[in-house]
Amino acid sequence: MSFILRALITALGFWVAAQVVPGVSFASPATLLLAALLLGVVNAIVRPILFILTLPVTILTLGIFLLILNAGMVALVAWFVPGFHLADFRAAFLTWLIVWVVGVLGSHLIGRRPAPR
């Protein structure tokens, strides 16, 4: 249930990005949800591998490279999902930033409630 709720929050972040950032577009609400689900999978599988492979660059840049890595994950999702278009890397970066902010706000509003016993 938590994964689905986070995917819905991510889809909301993608929608906000499509409204605010020039060069970001989605074909349909189903595309938003598919992109959100795929971003969750990419962040769980691909991102840790790339994080380890790029660790020297991340250390040399004092962590700034992680911003590029995160934007790259959004660009990778856009590459795989038909109907999700990003104009350039700037659009991917701003989309990631908006999705992150919406995710933080959504997690704060929902809160972390203990599981019922």
Summary of the structure (lengths in Angstrom):
residues: 117
radius of gyration: 14.7
end to end distance: 16.2
largest distance: 48.0
contacts: 330
relative contact order: 0.19
helix: 75%
strand: 5%
